[in-house]
């Protein structure tokens, strides 16, 4: 086995954006507000022997949404100006070590980690400043999983 045959590497990325859209043209608010996001992914692997290999897979996702201020009337007929900023970030890493003991027995050891974060900041401005309101929401979660999977073929 040559070194070139033992190592593999894959890098991928994408970018998406939209200017938003309205399904109801008489509405001042968009049905979908403008946003953009991108994803980067890296996968690498190394075969120590024909029976033993290691794989590392990582992914990074980021999305941002900025809603420009627009004015509308609330249920009471008061004019309000609304704006918002929101973001999402998701990072995950999957590290796997695999060994084939025989044709019938294979073990995979995995460590998986992910971090997810979402943040929203909204602002409602009224002609009467005493009615102004803000909304802020932040959520973050980490998750780690250790796993040992052994497959035994019974024939």
Secondary structure, 3 states (H helix, E strand, C coil): CCHHHHEEEEEEEEEEEECCECCCCCCCCCCECCEEEEEEEEEEEEEEECCEEEEEEEEEEEEEEEEEEEEEECCCCCEEEEEEEEEEEEEEEEEEEEEECCCCEEEEEEEEEEEEEEEEEEEEEECCHHHCEEEEEEEEEEEEEEEEEEEECCC
